[in-house]
Amino acid sequence: MRRLSRLLAVAVAAALVAGAGGAGGAGRAPVRASSGGILPGLTGDAARFTAQTGQKTLVRQAFLAWGQGQSSGASFAKLLELFGPIPMLHLATTMGKGHEVITPAQIAAGRGDGYFIALNNALASFGKGAYIRPMGEMNNANNLWSAFNSDGSPRDANHSTANYRKAFQRIYLIVHGGSAKQIDARLRALGMPPLEGGDLPENPFPRVRVVWTPLASSNPRMPGNAAAEYYPGTAYVDVEGASIYAEGGGDNAPWEGLESLYRAAVAHGKTFSVPEWGLFGVDDPAFVSHMCSFLGSHPRVELAGFYESRRNSIFDLQSKPGSRAAYRGCLPHLTSTPPSWAASAAPRALAFGLTAKPPSGPAPLVVSFQTVAKLTEPIVQWQLAFGDGKLGSGSGPPPATVPHEYPHEGGYQALLFVYTAPPFDPTATPFVAVDDVSVGGGDPVAQIIPSTVKGPAPLGVSFRIELSGAPPISKWELAFGDGSPIRGGNGRPPHFAGHTFPSAGSFRVLLVLGVPGGSEIVATTQVQAGTGGGGPGPPAPPVTATTHGTVAVNGHPFTGGKVPYNTVVDVTKGVLTIHAGPSSLQVNGAGGVSAKFKLLRSTDQGKPIVELRLVGGDFSACKKRKTSSVSATPPPKKPVRRLFAKGKGKFRTRGSFAAATVRGTSWVTEDLCGATRITVRQGVVAVLDLVKKKTVSVRAGHSYLVVKK
């Protein structure tokens, strides 16, 4: 086939690999920083430190004042790049020495959500490995987020260890992101208010690593200020650790405290880090050698960050020749190779879609395709297959609008592909958007319909290929999106094609048909295998309709064409004949009763179905009724809204308390005051009783009534 066939010969594989999400947990296997050594970290001037020790620093730590990155100083995006290759951002509650802006209790109450949401978005755009260190050394009274003063007196309830734990948990959830529904559920379980805002980009572990690091020895040393009192729980920590300093000669640092915290990390199933270790104004090579020994003998350590390299700092190694020489003994335990989790993540879509305007009309039809394509990495190429054998393409991101004329009647699927790097082929990109175009109200020219859209892996699926009004087919190709060989041949494709998806994932299946003149027709669908696929199944087919009498869609007169899903259709004074793929349904109202419904995509036993959900009607005259009986209760006399339906195919009507699913019949759905009645005129209807949560088969000549309890 021609270049479009090569462009679209293989479906885009959108398999979602099951893996660790944002939330950690005691049962999650720790991801070690590198198999070749411990990540060398530093606070300060990396070039200066390389000259002093020979270390090639991978992790650079930045200490941020409250608001820095969002409302003051360089942006989070700039800071993440500036402190690479692997940045570590320490988050404080203060701005300047002794100036507290926000308390742990206020963070727990959601007062700081905007700041952490900004960080979440910046991490998503950064797309590479990063450490986030909220409120480190919390057991050190010199930090205002500590629960105690230096004399051992508690600060106040706003700074309690309990509020510190909640604040840390909230920061963890926001930084890692996810759906607002999931985050809010976890916040409620922790006794905190919901998130202000919608869904957040996901920043999963191991790429983003939230670090909990107390001092190796508490200040003040008292049970209430012990590090364990501040521990937020294994589900809210990715990496544990501690800070340790030499404050006098003779290697008198609190090594037992460091050992104890290391053992706790191992017990929690976490890796360990030392993001701050240094010499407080002393030259103590024994301390440095001890640290090197610790790093070499504790296999769960993933990071060691020296504090600090800065001219005239009391911690700088320039004035400590013994320690500087001893530091070189640490280098065999360190690595200059970034770990795999720190590499640039696969680009993700921040906003991506394709919309046909108008979506339907008589032939010839000129359509303006509206595109939205914003990724976490720059787009270098785009391609738009219009579904009729024609192709648009260009460099960089797609234009906001792409015009195209469809000269012939039929239903078409348009597909937009974007790429962040060559090769410019759908097999190399996960970014594909689809929209349907109906020209002249005709049926889809080509469809590929799976026997099932979702099930456990390995999943066997039979695909039915339907062609309606298509020209003669010269060649065909069928790709399943899971890396299996492409099937194809000359002439028309088979009516059925079977395939087994061996592994879990969500797969886009693509059919490409060659027609005379070198043109091509494209059809696509999706299948989800296993429980970890995460993608939606194929949608219900596009709906086109013809009318008789007065019909309105979203309050505007409608005379025929494509009916978009999620719109309200009024057939109170008219008749609408719906076509959805091979299925058709005639609906209408009668007797002056409201006959409005919302057109929805739905599923029935995992298969796509078109649902007509009754809406509208005046219930203000209904009196409150109390009854628990069903079916035996005499029906209320007058319906508030009613829909007559007759047809064949996969349709469902739904009232307030019952839904009717059909395969080919004639029936009436009515909502009354506090009840829904399904009356079957012809055939058999499966009625879902939404009150008793059971399904009942109702035959012609019978009714089923469901009354609200």
N, C-alpha and C positions, 0 to 999 in steps of 0.2 A: 504493500500500500504506500501512499504518498507520505508527505512529512507529517500530516495530522495524525496518520496512523502511527507513525513513529513517535510522535508527541504523546499520543494517548494510548499506546499499545498495551501498557501495563497500568493497572489501577494504582492509585496512591495508597500505599500501605500505611494506615493510621493506627497500627497496633500500639496499645498502651501497655507498657511493661509494668507489671505489678512490682512495687518497690516501697521503700520507706517513704512515708509522707512527712508532713511538717511536724507532727507530733511524734516524740520519741517514745520511750517505754522501756521498762526493765527487761523485757523479752527481746529487744532489738539487738542484734549482734553489732558491736561497735565497729565502725569503719576506721581503720588505722590511717594515719596521715600518709604514710608512705612505707612501702616494704623495704626501701633502701636506707632509711634513717629517720631522724627526728627533724621536723621543720625548724630551721633557724629563724628566730624572730628578733625584733629590735624595736625599741622606742628611740627615735632620734635620727641622726644623720647616717644613712646607710653607707654612703661612699666613704665617710670618715671612718666608720667602723670596719669596713673592708680593708682600708689602709692600715688600721691598727692590728687586725687579727687575721685577715684573709677570708673572713666569712662572707659568703654570698647570701645575703638576707632574702628570705622568701616572704616572711610575714612582717608587715610594718604596722605598728600600733599607733592609733591617733586617739587622744583623750579629748572628748567633745564636751563643751559646756552645754547646758540645757538650751535647746532651740538651734544650736549650731548644726548646719546642714539643711535646715528648713527656713528659719526666719533670720538667721545671722550667719556671717562668714560664707565660706564656699559651700556650694550645694552638696547634698549627699552624693550626687552623681560625680561631681568633681573630686570629692574626697575619696570615693571608692577607687577611682582611677589613680589619683595621686599617691595613695598609700599601697598600691599594688607591688608585686604581682598578687599577693593574697592580703587584702586589708583586714585589720582588726580594729573595730570601732568600739571604744569604751564609752558608755552612755552614763552621764552624771545627771543629778537633779539640781545642780548648782550652776551659777553664772558668776565666775570670779570667786575669789577666796572668801568663804563664809557667807555668800549670798545665795540662800536657798530659794529656788523659784517654785518648786513643786515637791510635795511630800510623797512618800510611798503610798499613803492612804489615798491621796488624790489620784495617783496613777491607777490604783486598784479601782477607783470609782469612775475611771474613764476620762479624767480631765486631761490626760496627755495623749489621747488616742490619735489626734491629728498628726502629732510629731512622729509617732511610730508607724502610722499609715504611710507617711511620706518616705520613711526609711524602707518600708516594705516595697513600695513602688520602685524606689531607686535600686534596691537589690534585684528586683525582677528585671529591670532594664540592664543592669550590669551583667547579669547572666553568668557570672563566674564565681568561684569559691570565695567565701568571706567568713570571718569570725565576727560575732556580735557579743560584746561583753557588758551586760547591763549591771551597773552599780557594783563594781568589784570591791573587794576588801570590805564587805559590809560589816564584819566583826571588828573593824578598826574605828574607834570613836572619833578619829580625826576626820572621818567622812560623815557628812550630815545625814546620809541615809541610814546610818547605823542606829540601832535601837537604844544605845547607851552612851552616856557621857564618860569622860575619862575617869571620873571618880566612882564609877559604877552605878550612878543613879540613872533610872530610865528617862529617856527624853520625854515622850508623851505617846498617846495612843496612835497618833498619826505616823509615828516612827517605830511601832512595835514590830517584833519579828514576824508576827502573823501578817501584818500589812506589807512588810517587805516581801514575804513569800507570794502574796497575792499579786503585788506589783510585778514581780519577776514572771509569774505565770501569765499575766496579761500581755506583757511585752513579748514573751515567747510566742504566744498564739498569734499576735498581730504580725510579728516579723515573719513567721513562717507562712501566714496567709491561708487562703482557702475560702470556701463559701461563707457568707455571713451567717447562714443558718447553722452550719457546723460550729463556727466559732462561738456564736451566741449560746448554743446548747452547752458547750463546755464552760463558758463563763458563768452561765446560770448554775451549773452543777458546782462551781467553785464559790457561789454566793456573790457574784459580781454582776453589775448591770451589763446589758448587751452593748455591742459595738455600735458606734455612731458611724453609719455609712453602709455601703453595700459590700458585695463580694470583693475579695482581695486577690491579687496574683499569688500563686503558690511559689514559695521559696523552700523547696524540700531539703531535708537532711539527706545526703551528706554535703551538698553544695553549700548550704548556709548552716553554720554551726554556732549555736548559742552556748556561751561559756559561763559557768558559775565558778567563781574563784575567790574564796576568802583568803585572809592572811593565814600563814602556817601556824602562827601563834596569836590568839585573840588579844585585843587591847580594848578594855581591861580583861584580865584573865578571871573569868567568873562563869559559872554554869549557864546563866541566862544568855550570855554573849558568845557561847560556843558556836562554832561554825555550823554544826548540825541543826541549831535552832533556826537558821536562815534557809535551810535546804528546801527548795520548792517542790521536790518530788521528781522521781525518775522520768515521768512523762513530760517534764518541762525543762529538761536539761539535755543538751547534746554532748557536751564535753565538760568534765569537771577539772579542777586544778587548784592551784594555790600560788600565792606570792611569798617569796622568802628573800631576806636581806641579811648581809653581814654588817653588824653595827659595832663590831669591836674585833680586835685581833684574836687569833687562836681558834678560828673556826667555831665560834660559839652560837651559830644560827640555830633556830628551832627545827632541827632535822626530824625529831620525833613527831612534831606536828605535821610536817610534810609527809612522812611515812604513813601516818594515821589517815590523812586525807587521801593518799594514794590507795590504801587498802579499802577505804570506803568506796572509791570510784570503781575499783575492781568488783566489789560486792554489788554495786548498782548496775554492773554491766556496761560501764562507760570507759572511754579512754581518758587520759590524764594530760594536763598541760601545766606549764609554769610560765604564764605570760609576762610575769615580772620577776626577775631575780637580778640582784646587783649588790654593789658595795657602797655602803653609806659612809662615804668619806674615808675609807680605810683601804689599804693595799693588803689583801689577805689571800695569797695564792692557795692556801690550804682550803679555804671556802670554795674557790673556783674548782680546785681539783676534786673536792667532795661532790660538787654538782655534776662534774663530768662523770664521776663514778656512778652517781645516782641515775643519770641518763642512760648509761650503758647497761645497768643492771635491772631496770624496770621497764619491761617490754610494752606496757600500756601507755607510755608517754609518747605523745604525738607532736608536742610543740614546746620549745624552750625559747623565751624571749628575754633578751638582756635589756636592763634599764640602767642607764641610757647612754647614748652617744651624742654629746653636745658640748661644745667648747665652754669651758669654765664651770661646767656642772660638777658637783661633788661626787657624782656617780661615774663620770667619764673615765675611761681607762688611760687617758694620756698621762695622768700623774701617778699611775699605778703600774710600774714596769713588771713587778712580780706577777701580779694578777693577769696582766696582758699576755705575758709569756705562758702562763698556765692555761689561759683560755684556748690557746692553740691545741691543747690536749683534748678539748671538747670536739674539735672539728671532725674527727673520725666518726663520731656518733651522729653528726648532722648530715643533711642531704642537700644537694643543690638541684634536685629534680622535683618539680612540683608534682603533687599527687594527681591522679586522674580526676578526682572530684573537683579539683580547683580549675580545671580547664574550662574553656568557654562552653556553657551549656548550649544544647540545641536551641535555636531561636524559637520563640513562642509568639503567638498572635496576641497582641493587645486589643486589636479591633480588626475584624476581617469579615467581609460579606459582599454579596452581589445581589442587586435588585433590578428587576426589569420594569421599566416605565414607558408605556403602559404594559401591563402583563398580558393583555389580550386585545383583540380587535380584528376587523376584517382584513383579508389579504388584498393588496400587499400591506404589510404592517411595518412601520419604522419604529424600532425600540431604542430607547436610550438606556443603556445599562449603567446603573449607579454603582460605583465600586468604593469600598472602604478597605484599606490594606495598611495596617500599622503593626509592624513586628518589633521584636526586641533587637533585631539587627537590620541593617539597611537592605532594601530589596534592590536587586541588580537586574532582574528581568521579569516580565510578565507575559502571559499568554491567555487569550480568551477564545475558547472554542464555542461557537454559537449554536451547535447542535444540528446544523444543516449542512455541514461540510466545510464551512468557511471558518477562518481563523484570524484573530487580531493579535498583535504582539508588539513589544517594544522594550527598550532599556529602562532601567530604574523602576520605580513604583508605577502602577497603572494610573492613567488619568482618571479624574473623578467621574467622567462620563465617557462611554464608548458607544457610538451609534451603530446600528445595524438594521438592514432591511430584510424582512422575510417575505419572499414573493409568493409563496404557496401556503395553502391551508395545512394545518397540522399542529401537533403538540411537540415542543422542542425543549431539551434541557441544555442550558448554557452553563459552561464550566470555566471558572477563573483559576489559573495557577500562578503563583508567584514564587520566586527563587531568591535565595540569599547568596548563592554561589553556583557555578556550573557543576555538573551538566544540567542543561535546561530541559529536564524531562520529568514527568510526574513521578517516576520511581525515585527521584532524588529530593522530593519536597513533600512535607506533610500538609501544605497549605493549598486547599482546594475549596472553592465556594460554588454552590449550585443554585440556579433559579430556573423556574419553568416559564415558558411562553406558550400561549394558546393563540393560534392564528385562525380566524374564521370559525372558532368553536369546534374544530376537528379533534378527533381522538389523538392521543400521542402516537407519533409515527413509529416509535420503537419503545418497548418496555422490557425490562428484565425483572421478573417477579420471583422472589425466593419463597420456597415452601415454608420456611421458618426464618425468623430474623434474629433469634437469640436462643442460646442453649449452651450446655456444658461442653467443653472441649474434651476429646475431638468431636466436632460438630459436622454431621452430614447434611447437606442442603441440596435440594433439587431446584434448579432455576428454570422458570418457564419464560420463554422468549416470545413476545407478542409483537407482530408487525401489523400496522393498520394503514393501508393506503401508501405504503412505501414503494418506491420504484424498484425495478429489478436489482437484486443484490449480487454483486460480483465476487466479493470476498467478505469474510467475517473473522474477527478476533475476539476472544473472551479472556480477560485476565481477572484473577481473583484477589489480587492485592496482598497475598501472603507469601510472595516469593516463589510460588510454584510456577511451572512452565506455562506459557501462554498457549491456549488452544486456538485453533483457527482452521480455515479451509476455504475452498472456492464455493461460489454459489450462496444460497440462503443458509443461515445457521439452523441447527436442529431446534425443534420446538422445546426440547428439554435438554438440560445439561447438568449433570451432578458433580459435586465436589465436596471433599471432606477437609475442613479446617483443623489441622492437628493441634494447634496451640491457641491459648487464650489471646484475645485481642479484638479490636474493632477494625473491620476490613472494608475498603471500598472496592466494589466489583464493577468492572467496566466492560461494556460491549461496544465494539467499533465495527461499523458496517460500511463497506465500499460500494458505491453506486456508480452508474454510468457517468462518464465525463470526469472521472477522477475525484468526485466529491465523496463525502462520508457523513454518516449519521451516527450519533453517539447516545448511549443510554447508560445510566449508572444506578447503583443501589448500594446499601451497606448491610453487613452481617456482623453480629457480635457473638463471639465464641468465648465460653468460659465466664467466670465471674469478675475478671479483672479488666475487661475490655474498656469499659467506661464510656463508650460512644453510643449515640442513639441508633436505633434500628432504622430501616428505611421508612420514610414517612408515608402516610396515606397518599394516594395519587392526586394530582391536581384536579380541581373541580371546574367544569364548565357547565353552562346551563342555558336553556331556552325558556321563554316565558309566555304566558297568556294572561291577559288582564293586567292588573296593577301590582307590581312587585317592586320592593325597595331594598337596597343594600346600604346599611349604615345611614338610613334616612334619605338616600338619594334614589331617584327613579332608576330602575334597572331593566334593560330590554334584552340582555343576553350577553354571553361571553364568559370570561373566567371569573369565578367567585373566589376571592381570597379567603383563606382560613382566618379564624378569629374575627370574622365580621358578623354583624347581626342582619338577618334576612327577614323581611316582613312579607308573608304571603296571605295576610288576612283577606285581601280582596283580589287575589290572583292565584295562578298556578305556576309552579317552577318545576321544570324537569332537569334533574341533576345527572351529569355524566362524570363518573370517576373511574377512569380506566375502562375496563369492560363492564362495569356496574352502572346501573341507571336507576333513578328513583324519582317518582312524581309526588310532590307535596303541595298541599293547599289548605286553606282554612274554609270555614262555612258557618253560617248562622250568626254573623256579627261578633263572634268570639275572637279575641286576640290570637293570632297565629304567627308568632315571631320565634325565631330560634337563632342560636349562635352556632356557626359552622366550625367544627373542631376536628383536629387530627387526633386519633386515639388508636388503641389496640384491642384486639379480642384474641385471647389465648396466644399472645405474642405476635399476632399478625396485624398489619395496618387496617384500620377501619375508619369510615367517615361517620362522625357523630353529629347529630342535630339536637342541641340542648335547648329546651324551651326557656324563653326569657320573656320579660314584660308582663302585661296583664295587670289589672287593678285588684289587689288583694285587700284594699282598705275596708271593704264591706264585710270581710270575713270576721266572724265572731270566734273567740277562743273556744276550742273544743278539746276535751280531755277524754281520750279513749285509748286502750291498748290493743283493741281487737283489729284483726286484719281479715279481709275477704268477707267475713260474715257480717260486717257492719254495713248497713244500708248506705249507699253512696250519697254524699251531698248532692243536692238537686242540680245546681248550675255550675258548669265548668268556668274557670277564670281564663284559661288559655287552652287551646286545642290545636292539634296538628294531624291532618289526614295524610297517610303515606301509602304508596303502592309502588312496588318495583322488585328488582332482583339485584343481588350482589351483597357487598359487605357494608351494611349501614346499621346505625343504632340511633334510636330516638331516646331522649332522657328527660324526664320530668323531675319534680322536686324529690320524690321518694321512690321512684322506680325507673328502670331503663329497659328498653326492648331491643333485642338484637335479632336480625332477620337474615335469611338467605334468599328469600323470594316469596312475597306475600302481600297482603293488604291489611292495614291495621290503623288504629287511632290511639294517640297519646293525649291524655287530658290531665291537667292540673286543676284540682278543685280546692276548696278551702281545707287545708290540712290533709290533703290526700292526692294520690296519683292513680289514674285508672288507665289500663291498657285493654283495648277491645280488639279482638282479632276477627277480621271479616273473611280472610282467605289464608290458607296455609297454616303454619305453626310459628309461634314467636317464643323465644327464650326471654323470660322476664326476670330481671334481677331485682329482687326485693331489697331495697337499700335500708329498710328498717330491720327486717329479720336476717339480712345478709345471707340470703339463699336465692337459688335460681329455680324457676318454675316454668315448665313448658305449657303454653296456652294454645289451644287449637281453635279453629274457625268456629264462630258462633258463641264464644265464651269471652268473659272479661275477667280481669284480675285487678283487685283494688288494694292499694297499700295506704293505710291511714297512719299519720304521724302519731307517735306515742305521746 
